Amino acid sequence: MILVLLITILFVGGLLAWLSEIFDPAFPRVVALVTVVVELLLMLTLLGATDSPDPAWLVSFNQQWLPRFGIAFHLAADGLSVLLLILTAFLGVVAIGSAWDEVTERAGFFYFNLLWTLAGVVGVFTALDLFLFFFFWEVMLIPMYFIIAIWGHENKNYAAMKFFIFTQVSGMLMLLSILVLAYFHYVQFGFFSFDYTDLLRVNTSGSLEMLVMLGFFVAFTTKLPIVPFHSWLPDAHSQAPTAGSVILAGILLKTGAYGLIRFAVPLFPVASMQFAPIAMTLAAVSILYCAKMAFAQTDIKRLIAYTSVSHMGFVLLGVYAWNEQALQGAVMTMLAHGLSAAALFMFAGGLQHRIHTRNMWEMGGFWARVPRMATVALFFSIAALGMPGLGNFIGEFLALLGAFQANVWATVASALGLVFASVYSLWVIQRVFHGAYRGTPENSAFDETKLLDLDNRELTYYALMMIGLIWMGMYPQSFLDLSAGALQTMLANTQQLLNSVVVN
Amino acid sequence: MLEQIWLLPTFPLLGFLSLVLTAGKLPKRAVAVIGAGSIGLSFLTAAVIAFQFLGAGEEVFVKTVWTWMSVGQFTPGFTFYLDGLSLVMMLIITGVGFLIHLYSTGFMIDDPSYSRFFSYMNLFVASMLMLVLADNLVLLYLGWEGVGLCSYLLIGFWYENPANGYAARKAFVVTRVGDTSMAIGLFLLFAQLGSLNIQDMLHGAQSQWATGSTLPVLTSLLLLGGAVGKSAQLPLQTWLPDAMAGPTPISALIHAATMVTAGVYLIARTHLLFELAPTVQLLVAWVGLATLLMAGFTAMTQNDIKRILAYSTISQIGYMFLGLGVGAWSAAIFHLMTHAFFKALLFLGAGTVILSLHHEHNIFKMGGKRKQLPVAFYSFLIGSLALAAFPFSSGYFSKDEILLAALALEGPGIWLWIGGVIGAFFTGLYSFRLVFVVFFGESRGHHDAKEQTGFSMAAPLMVLMVLSVFGGWISIPVDAVFSHGEAHEEHHVSGLMHGIMIVVPLLGIGLSYLFYMSNTLSVEKLMASPLAQGLHKFWFSGWGMDKLYDAVFVKPFLWLAHINRKDLIDSCYGFVVELTRAAHQLVVRSQTGYLRWYAMTVVAGLVVLITLGVLL
């Protein structure tokens, strides 16, 4: 029941935030913040939850919805979902914080969209009925489209449309695959079902299996994203308002990774393992190609966007290696990147809000002027380049360690990404903070007087994320233990299926 | 006290945290107390631990503080491993580190970013201690990357100048190439042996792998990649001369005494693995020899006081690699220690020179500074004598051991020995070129400079002078660590060979006297020939390696980044958009609004359909 509550709170909170604007334009942000904080606290109670009738899940909820088609309102969460849920609510708080002063126009509708996106994400991380999953997949898309299209920057309509089309087209492929899968179930068992546990039992091996799997794969890797489906992301990020970028990079990308781990591989183990060499190669290509693209950018947000794609390559690599270390690495990368990318986008957004430019060639030597901001940016850049002791290292190291056992060459190529990560990360620091101070008056877009250091509110948000990354880096066991059970179950199930195929 | 070994990196880490969190608001005196004091506490702890450890006659002490992570078989811990080797390293790091911190409290006193400087320095010492005390390769890697980060931060400490930023990034990226090779080595070791605990891994390798088989060769090669990056050996040495952009105490601490010797430590720590791959071990010797000669030649041509010392460092680490390669493990570590003493002395002496001469780096603008800068002069004199392996100085004993071990090696040993001796000749030449040009002869500038040296700067120099002279008599307790591999039988070395090893460096010093002191020989005349000019240019540029890497790696990467700035893949989607638009335009054209046009198309369509119907 708590899962239904989690989703309802966000939907209702969103509506209330919108309505509260009638009374005072400052209300929506307060309503939104309270909603998400309550959400976060409720999620923390899930850590000790034991009220599930189904031992595989910490909590679950199952209610008939459209029995004729075997569609149910089936929600459940295991350790993996809980980790991602907490990340979602936490970054929700951060996103509201980053929008606090930045979004003043139509604030009510903004927070409505923000909370509804979060609701969609919570649904995606908990839905166990594939029809319901698809429903939430769409719910998180549309409000996000509005966030970019209404509160975005100079080229927002193009970016929003591109985001929408990429996600929608790939989503349609997934819907097709879901329908085919449900039909398979009908053929084999005599009735329709969209339920995850039912569909796991469907024997998918056959000529269509690869195609159906690819439907999922394309949808999830477009979201992740992975080369060659990545090109919506730099546009979306550079145009989105800061809060949009935080949600997009921190959470929405992770729904793609979650989909791969929860659905794409377990539902189609045979096809997935056949496809794994290609997926891991794509991962390596994505890591290297986007690291190179990141270095070439002049727009700081585009740069960070490309680094996101590059880092998500480690997730894909880990998922298709499909062993415990690699999967744990993928999950840790999702969590750590959630924090580090969100923080970096917040930094870039905060900088743009201050000096009205994203062009790094108009920046330089800011260290002396904004030392707090410089230290914060340095910290998260260092985290992003995989410094041991911080969360991103644990994720990428485990992913590579596990992947090496599955595919040596793709792993070696991906490891080269570590070198390029240092190239682009340090380049940002050099361009923005080092060198001689460049606050020239002839630079029309640059308003020097607005270049102020972080205030205490901003500093608090960054400090929280720093603590998170240090925790993940120094004692990752708290997180690894949570996801271990879920991942081991999935590994064991696919192994069983793969073995049965070999026997047959 | 042994149980409290975790305090060692904790003191500097706390120093780092308190300096960062106060964000430069503390008075300089407090910063100095925290910055240098934390290292002092670490040194005292290390001394007590060493005393107890050696007193109890223990060989190994292991202490797990917590399990870092546990995923399947992979269970690295925050575990400290103390044996003779890590004991020597921790004493060097905290001891020399404390002296350099003390020196820095005076050297950096006028810098506005005093607190930032000490925070990075403390973080460095903490990371370096993690590196040498780690019991598993993942924790070692944590320290390894941590020192690399601090090296980056400190090289680029004066960030206003973009050249410093470039040098810092170059250092980080070039060493990261090596680090990545090492990381891949770790993945391979784990995939094959199922553990990254150093001792388990080594024993597993010994029991499962045959000597000379592919796996030990491959893994030791990958680890060697990490070592040559960190220790600035061929082919990854290019970053170290540029790293001199940082404040001079940094060059003493990071780029001479401690971090750059991490590669030597890594190989010594995993020497059992290298023994399983004799070809790679011999390669280590050749890499060392090639580097020591290359850097020695280059050092002779440099004019920047710090760059001379930088190339000299590369060259001396080359000797350590040579020692490792011929199996003289303890001699290599011995040289690591004496080098830490005399090179820290030389760099700190150089710091005093630079500070006193208003940031002058060019040795040919100094001259005759013996009287003006007495402390720096004696530092350089003693340091250079030790560097040139003057008989009975500290450098003499350690270099002697390495060369004797090379001589004892069957086969290529004699060639390695000859190369090493030639290198010793050039060491004498370039080190005394520096001494003669800076401190003797006529003053060529800065005539009225006064030596800037208070107690905090002079005292560390004095201590290091004593260590540089007498450090050769210290016996390091590493026998138990290397007892498995080292050839202990006494080789008979003829008196002639001994004589050569003593005389050759003196010849180098003598030649430099003739060139730079008595002017009996003239550099100008020598440089008249085009061959000498060409050679000078080639050596001066560090054998053209920077240009080579620029052409082979940097330029193509920049070019690729530049031409594909717009993302080729995105253009493909752009093509879809264009196609849709074009199709749209095509259809729009048919909407003319003329009835006769519509009627005609209807008729034409009918004709086509009927024709199709007839044909099919």
Interface residues (C-beta under 8 A of the other chain):
Chain A: V227 P228 H230 S231 P234 K292 M293 F295 A296 Q297 N323 E324 Q325 Q328 G365 W367 P371 R372 T375 I382 M387 P388 G389 F393 I394 F397 L398 L400 L401 F404 Q405 T411 V412 A415 L416 L418 V419 S422 V423 L426 W427 Q430 F433 H434 G435 A436 Y437 M474 Y475 P476 Q477 L480 A484
Chain B: V20 A23 G24 W66 T67 W68 M69 S70 V71 G72 F74 V138 Y141 L142 E145 G146 L149 Y152 G156 Y159 E160 N161 P162 G165 Y166 A168 R169 F172 V173 R176 V177 D179 T180 A183 I184 L186 F187 L188 F190 A191 F557 L560 A561 H562 N564 R565 D567 I569 D570 C572 Y573
